Amino acid sequence: MFKTKLSALTVGALLALGAVGSANALTLTAGNYKITLDNYDSGTLYNTPSLGSGSTTICATSAACDAAAAIKAPGALGGNADTMGIFSIASIQNIATGIDQYVRGSTSNIGGLTFGPYLTGVFGNLLDKIVETNCGALTCSTTALATGGSFAIYSNAANWNPALTPTGAGVDLNALLYPGITSGSLFLSGVFAAGGVFAGDATASYVTTYNSNTIAGNGQGYLDFTGGSALSFFDTNSLTNVNGGKNDAFLTTAFDDANGEASAIGWTVKSVTQVSGSTVPEPSSLALVALALLGAGTAARRRSKI
């Protein structure tokens, strides 16, 4: 009897909490999420051996990879970084419900933190340390393991302007500086997680593979969030990487320059990226849950005395 009453009261309290949360349709809630991004990337390209040559190691150290580059990433500014770029977040979706909790051009909130209408960002400092090619009879593919990597996401009133290019005035992608993006309010920042992508390798943070002729390919890596106004909601260490370490999110990307759109304005490729992970309940929701459960327990105790 007591358990039945307590359960009913608890369910009622949580339903009431859900009603409070639904007052704003674009409120980021706890649980598994998927962030979809559009990117423009600047990347280093390498010479390709002839067809049929099999597997070849192009370079096996960062210095050797820097020396072996056929085309150095635009925007490296004389440094050694090999992958960098800008991005615009298209949506943040709750996977369990399928509901978009942020959509590009709209505002949303987490526990009273309002952000948007645009979330745009910069990433850089990924340094190739091993590059290999595999050339069969028809095609060659290139795979690169990189170290390092950092990123920053800003809440802005306007969307990105990729026409500034990786080498435009005021742009320094490895310093995470890009006019119109980094002038906003810092929403979330972090790093690509070392030792996350290749079993037995404690330093690699990102792996990318692409068709050597078309520069169409994919990449992946784990992320750790370290700063920004939304840090407490995304810093969960909820994912386990290939070496057993804990990270906050997992990133996958698919890229190409099939129609020349990226190279026409100075980038290497354009890409679509997905970041997945888990958020924690917003503080206001936690407080409401605690109060609801406290009230349910008090009411149940009173009823048990009747």
C-alpha positions as CSV (number, residue, x, y, z in Angstrom):
1,M,0.0,0.0,0.0
2,F,2.7,2.4,1.0
3,K,4.8,1.6,-2.1
4,T,1.8,2.0,-4.3
5,K,1.0,5.4,-3.0
6,L,4.6,6.6,-3.2
7,S,5.0,5.3,-6.7
8,A,1.8,7.1,-7.8
9,L,2.9,10.3,-6.2
10,T,6.4,10.1,-7.7
11,V,5.0,9.5,-11.2
12,G,2.7,12.5,-10.8
13,A,5.6,14.7,-9.7
14,L,7.7,13.6,-12.7
15,L,4.8,14.2,-15.0
16,A,4.5,17.7,-13.6
17,L,8.2,18.2,-14.1
18,G,7.8,17.2,-17.8
19,A,5.1,19.8,-18.1
20,V,7.4,22.5,-16.8
21,G,10.1,21.4,-19.2
22,S,7.8,21.5,-22.2
23,A,7.1,25.2,-21.7
24,N,9.9,25.9,-24.2
25,A,9.9,23.4,-27.0
26,L,13.7,24.0,-27.6
27,T,15.1,23.0,-24.2
28,L,18.1,20.7,-24.1
29,T,17.3,17.8,-21.8
30,A,19.4,15.0,-20.2
31,G,20.1,11.9,-22.2
32,N,21.9,10.7,-25.3
33,Y,22.3,13.4,-28.0
34,K,23.4,13.7,-31.6
35,I,24.9,17.0,-32.8
36,T,25.0,17.5,-36.6
37,L,27.5,19.9,-38.1
38,D,28.5,21.3,-41.4
39,N,32.3,21.9,-41.9
40,Y,34.8,23.5,-44.2
41,D,38.2,21.8,-43.7
42,S,41.7,22.7,-44.6
43,G,44.0,19.6,-44.8
44,T,47.5,18.5,-45.8
45,L,47.6,16.2,-48.9
46,Y,50.4,13.6,-49.7
47,N,51.9,12.3,-52.9
48,T,50.4,8.9,-54.0
49,P,52.5,5.9,-55.2
50,S,51.5,4.3,-58.5
51,L,48.6,1.9,-58.8
52,G,49.4,-1.7,-57.9
53,S,52.2,-0.7,-55.5
54,G,50.4,-2.1,-52.5
55,S,50.8,-0.6,-49.0
56,T,53.4,2.1,-48.5
57,T,54.3,4.1,-45.4
58,I,54.6,7.8,-46.5
59,C,55.9,9.0,-43.1
60,A,56.1,7.6,-39.5
61,T,56.9,10.8,-37.5
62,S,55.4,14.2,-37.4
63,A,58.6,15.8,-38.8
64,A,58.7,13.3,-41.7
65,C,55.0,13.9,-42.5
66,D,55.6,17.6,-42.6
67,A,58.5,17.1,-45.0
68,A,56.5,14.6,-47.1
69,A,53.5,16.9,-47.7
70,A,52.6,17.4,-51.4
71,I,50.2,20.3,-50.5
72,K,50.4,21.8,-47.0
73,A,47.1,22.6,-45.3
74,P,46.1,26.2,-46.2
75,G,46.0,28.3,-43.1
76,A,48.8,26.4,-41.3
77,L,50.6,29.8,-41.1
78,G,54.0,28.2,-41.2
79,G,53.2,25.7,-38.5
80,N,53.0,21.9,-38.7
81,A,49.3,21.4,-38.2
82,D,47.6,19.3,-40.9
83,T,43.9,19.5,-40.3
84,M,41.8,22.6,-39.3
85,G,38.6,24.3,-40.2
86,I,35.3,25.9,-39.2
87,F,31.8,24.5,-38.6
88,S,28.2,25.5,-38.1
89,I,25.9,23.3,-35.9
90,A,22.7,22.4,-37.8
91,S,20.9,20.6,-35.0
92,I,21.1,19.0,-31.5
93,Q,18.8,16.0,-31.3
94,N,17.7,13.9,-28.3
95,I,18.2,10.4,-29.7
96,A,15.6,8.7,-27.4
97,T,12.8,11.0,-28.5
98,G,14.0,12.0,-32.0
99,I,13.2,15.6,-31.1
100,D,15.5,18.4,-32.3
101,Q,16.3,20.4,-29.2
102,Y,18.3,23.0,-31.1
103,V,17.9,23.9,-34.8
104,R,20.2,26.3,-36.6
105,G,18.7,29.8,-36.6
106,S,16.7,29.2,-33.4
107,T,17.4,29.8,-29.7
108,S,17.4,27.1,-27.0
109,N,18.3,26.8,-23.3
110,I,19.9,24.6,-20.7
111,G,18.9,25.4,-17.1
112,G,18.4,29.0,-17.8
113,L,21.4,29.3,-20.2
114,T,20.1,30.7,-23.5
115,F,22.1,30.1,-26.6
116,G,21.8,30.7,-30.3
117,P,20.4,31.5,-32.8
118,Y,23.7,30.2,-34.2
119,L,26.3,27.9,-32.8
120,T,29.5,28.1,-34.9
121,G,33.0,27.0,-34.2
122,V,36.7,26.6,-35.1
123,F,39.0,23.6,-34.8
124,G,42.7,23.1,-35.4
125,N,46.1,21.8,-34.2
126,L,45.7,18.2,-35.6
127,L,49.2,17.1,-36.5
128,D,49.7,14.0,-38.7
129,K,52.2,11.5,-37.2
130,I,51.8,8.4,-39.5
131,V,50.5,8.4,-43.1
132,E,50.1,5.3,-45.2
133,T,48.7,4.6,-48.6
134,N,47.3,1.4,-50.1
135,C,47.3,1.2,-53.9
136,G,45.4,-1.6,-55.6
137,A,44.8,-2.1,-59.3
138,L,42.0,0.5,-59.5
139,T,42.4,3.0,-56.7
140,C,44.7,4.3,-53.9
141,S,43.6,5.3,-50.4
142,T,45.5,7.3,-47.8
143,T,45.1,6.9,-44.1
144,A,46.6,9.4,-41.5
145,L,46.9,9.1,-37.8
146,A,47.0,12.5,-36.1
147,T,47.8,13.8,-32.6
148,G,46.6,16.9,-30.8
149,G,43.5,18.8,-31.9
150,S,41.4,21.5,-30.2
151,F,38.1,23.2,-30.8
152,A,35.8,26.0,-29.6
153,I,32.1,26.5,-30.2
154,Y,30.5,30.0,-29.8
155,S,26.9,31.2,-29.6
156,N,26.5,34.0,-32.2
157,A,23.8,36.2,-33.6
158,A,24.9,35.4,-37.2
159,N,26.0,32.3,-39.0
160,W,29.5,31.6,-40.3
161,N,31.1,33.2,-43.4
162,P,33.4,30.5,-45.0
163,A,34.3,32.9,-47.8
164,L,36.9,34.4,-45.4
165,T,38.9,31.3,-46.3
166,P,41.6,29.6,-44.0
167,T,44.0,32.5,-44.8
168,G,41.8,35.5,-44.7
169,A,42.4,38.6,-42.6
170,G,42.2,37.9,-38.9
171,V,42.0,34.1,-39.4
172,D,44.3,31.8,-37.4
173,L,42.7,28.4,-37.2
174,N,45.3,26.8,-34.9
175,A,44.9,29.7,-32.5
176,L,41.2,29.1,-32.8
177,L,40.6,32.6,-34.2
178,Y,38.1,33.3,-37.0
179,P,36.2,36.6,-37.4
180,G,32.5,36.4,-37.0
181,I,32.8,33.1,-35.0
182,T,35.2,33.6,-32.1
183,S,33.8,37.0,-31.3
184,G,30.7,35.4,-29.9
185,S,30.0,33.9,-26.4
186,L,32.0,30.7,-25.7
187,F,29.5,27.8,-25.5
188,L,31.8,24.8,-25.4
189,S,35.5,24.1,-25.9
190,G,37.7,21.0,-25.7
191,V,40.3,18.7,-27.2
192,F,40.5,15.6,-29.4
193,A,41.2,12.8,-26.9
194,A,44.7,11.3,-27.1
195,G,44.8,7.5,-27.3
196,G,41.2,7.3,-28.3
197,V,41.2,5.9,-31.9
198,F,43.9,3.2,-32.4
199,A,44.3,0.2,-30.0
200,G,47.7,0.3,-28.4
201,D,48.5,3.8,-29.4
202,A,48.4,6.3,-26.5
203,T,48.8,9.5,-28.5
204,A,46.7,9.3,-31.7
205,S,43.6,11.5,-31.4
206,Y,42.1,11.4,-34.9
207,V,42.2,9.0,-37.9
208,T,41.2,9.9,-41.4
209,T,41.0,7.8,-44.6
210,Y,40.3,9.2,-48.1
211,N,40.4,8.2,-51.8
212,S,43.7,9.7,-53.0
213,N,42.2,10.8,-56.3
214,T,38.9,12.3,-55.3
215,I,39.8,13.4,-51.7
216,A,36.5,11.9,-50.5
217,G,36.7,10.1,-47.2
218,N,35.9,9.9,-43.5
219,G,37.4,10.5,-40.1
220,Q,36.8,9.8,-36.5
221,G,37.9,10.6,-33.0
222,Y,36.9,11.0,-29.4
223,L,36.4,14.4,-27.7
224,D,36.8,15.8,-24.2
225,F,35.1,19.0,-23.3
226,T,37.1,21.4,-21.1
227,G,35.4,24.8,-21.0
228,G,32.5,27.1,-22.0
229,S,29.2,28.1,-20.5
230,A,27.7,24.7,-21.2
231,L,30.6,22.6,-19.9
232,S,28.7,21.2,-16.9
233,F,26.0,19.6,-19.1
234,F,28.3,17.9,-21.6
235,D,31.3,16.9,-19.4
236,T,30.2,13.4,-18.6
237,N,33.0,10.9,-19.5
238,S,30.2,8.6,-20.6
239,L,32.0,6.9,-23.5
240,T,34.8,4.3,-23.5
241,N,37.4,4.5,-26.2
242,V,39.4,1.7,-27.8
243,N,42.1,1.8,-25.1
244,G,39.6,1.8,-22.2
245,G,39.8,5.6,-21.5
246,K,36.7,7.6,-20.7
247,N,35.7,10.5,-23.0
248,D,32.7,12.9,-23.4
249,A,31.8,12.4,-27.1
250,F,32.5,10.6,-30.3
251,L,33.0,12.4,-33.6
252,T,32.6,11.0,-37.2
253,T,32.8,12.9,-40.4
254,A,32.4,12.4,-44.1
255,F,34.1,14.8,-46.5
256,D,34.6,15.5,-50.2
257,D,35.1,18.3,-52.8
258,A,33.0,16.7,-55.5
259,N,31.6,19.9,-57.0
260,G,34.6,22.1,-56.2
261,E,32.6,24.2,-53.7
262,A,35.3,24.0,-51.0
263,S,38.4,24.5,-53.2
264,A,36.7,27.4,-55.0
265,I,36.9,29.5,-51.8
266,G,40.3,28.2,-50.5
267,W,39.3,25.2,-48.4
268,T,40.3,21.6,-49.1
269,V,37.0,19.8,-48.5
270,K,33.5,20.4,-47.1
271,S,32.1,17.8,-44.7
272,V,29.2,16.7,-42.6
273,T,30.0,15.7,-39.0
274,Q,28.1,13.9,-36.3
275,V,29.0,14.2,-32.6
276,S,27.3,11.9,-30.1
277,G,27.4,11.6,-26.4
278,S,25.2,12.1,-23.3
279,T,24.2,15.2,-21.3
280,V,23.5,15.4,-17.6
281,P,20.2,16.9,-16.2
282,E,20.1,20.6,-16.0
283,P,20.5,22.0,-12.4
284,S,16.9,23.4,-12.4
285,S,15.5,20.0,-13.4
286,L,17.6,18.2,-10.7
287,A,16.2,20.6,-8.1
288,L,12.7,20.1,-9.3
289,V,13.1,16.3,-9.2
290,A,14.5,16.5,-5.6
291,L,11.6,18.7,-4.5
292,A,9.1,16.5,-6.2
293,L,10.5,13.3,-4.6
294,L,10.8,15.0,-1.2
295,G,7.1,16.1,-1.4
296,A,6.1,12.7,-2.6
297,G,7.9,11.0,0.4
298,T,6.4,13.5,2.9
299,A,2.9,13.0,1.6
300,A,3.3,9.2,1.6
301,R,4.5,9.3,5.2
302,R,1.5,11.3,6.2
303,R,-0.9,8.9,4.5
304,S,0.8,5.9,6.2
305,K,-0.1,7.4,9.6
306,I,-3.8,7.6,8.8
